[in-house]
Structures are given as C-alpha cells and as structure tokens.
C-alpha cells in the first residue's frame, strides 16, 4: 500500500496516534490523507515526530483540521530541521 485516504472520518488525535506510531517504521506509504477530521495540536506534535524520522512520506493532507499555532509550529520545525522528502501538507 502506498496511498491511504482516511479523510472525513471524524478521527480524533487519540485515534490516529497508533497509525502515526506505525509510520515511524514505514517504508512503503508515501501518501496519507487525514483531511477534514478533528485532529488538533496533540496530533500535530505526533505528526512532527513522524516527519522527523520518516524519509518515505511525500504527501500528507492535514487540511481542514483544528490544528492551532503551537501544533503548526511543531510541524514546521520538524520539516525545516529534519525532513527533506515531504512535498505537501494540503489537498
């Protein structure tokens, strides 16, 4: 599997945590769509950790989620300091 679409499922951060944990060892999945869920800063911190360690993800759509400024900063920091492969965070 290289693409996974989990958009518009009303997922909360605690529900997606297990998926993000599995992405730390991911070597196949390149596109993940999590748009239009209920993912907040807690999710953003977990995603930032994944982005620091995952060299395979190319596209992650997190649009239309209630991620606040602190979560956005964590993701941006991970991208600027540790990630060279992600090409898109939106739709």
Secondary structure as UniProt FT lines:
FT   STRAND          3..5
FT   HELIX           13..23
FT   TURN            24..25
FT   STRAND          31..33
FT   HELIX           41..53
FT   STRAND          59..61
FT   HELIX           69..82
//
